[in-house]
C-alpha cells in the first residue's frame, strides 16, 4: 500500500510547474498590446511622446478613481462603488 502513494505524490507536484508555465507568456505579452491599444485610440494628428504621456496620466487618474475606494474595505466605500 505505501508504494503507490509514494509514486502518486510526485505527479501532482510535477504538474504544477506545467500548469503555471502558460501564464508567464500571457503576462509578458500583456505590455505591447496595451501600448498599441493606447496608440490606436489617439487621433491621427496627436503624434508624439508628450501626448501619449498625458493620455496615460489621464487614464491612470480615471483608474485610480475607481480602484482607490476598494482599498479601504469599508462599507461606505462599497456603497460608493455600487452607486457608481
N, C-alpha and C positions, 0 to 999 in steps of 0.2 A: 504493500500500500504506500509506503513513503516515497518510493522511487518515481511513480507517475506524478505525484505532487511536485517533486523537485524538478522534473522535466517541464511541467506546465508553467512553472513560475517565470522562467526567462522569456517565454514567448510574449506575454503582455508587456513586459518592460522593454523588450526589443521592438515592439510595435509602436511604442510611444514616440521615439525619435522619427520614425517614418511618418507618423500622423502629424507631427509638429512641423516637418520639413516643408510641406506645401504652403504653409502660412508665410514663410520667410520671403519667397519671391513676391508674394502678394503685397507685403508691406514695402519691399524695395521698389516695386513698380508703382507704388501709390503716388510718389512725388511727381515724376514727369507728367503723367496725365492731368493731374490737378493744375500744374502750371500751364499746360496747354489749354485747359478749360478757362483759366483766367484770361489768357491772351485772346481766346475766341470770343469772349464776352466784350472785349474792348471795341469801341468803334474804330473804323479803319484810320481815321485821322489822328487818333490818340496813340501814336507810337512813341516809345521812349521809356527809359527806366524810371523816370520820375512819376509818370502817370501810373505805371504798374505799381510803384511803391505806395502811392496814395490810394490806389484801388485796394491793395492788400490791407492797408491800415483801416479803411472803412469796413472791409469785410470782417477783419478781426474785431473791430468795435461792435459790429452787429452780433457776431458770435458771442462776444463777452456779455452782451445784454441778456442773451438767452441762457447762457451757461452759468453766470455768476450766482443767481438765486438758488440753483440746485446745490451749491456747495454748502449753503447754510444748514440745510437739512431740517429747517423749522417748518411748522405748519403754515405760517404766513407765506413763506416762500413757495410752498406747494400750491397754495390757493392763488398766488400771483401767477404761477405758471399755468394753472387751469384757466384762469380768466383770460390770459393772453394779453 
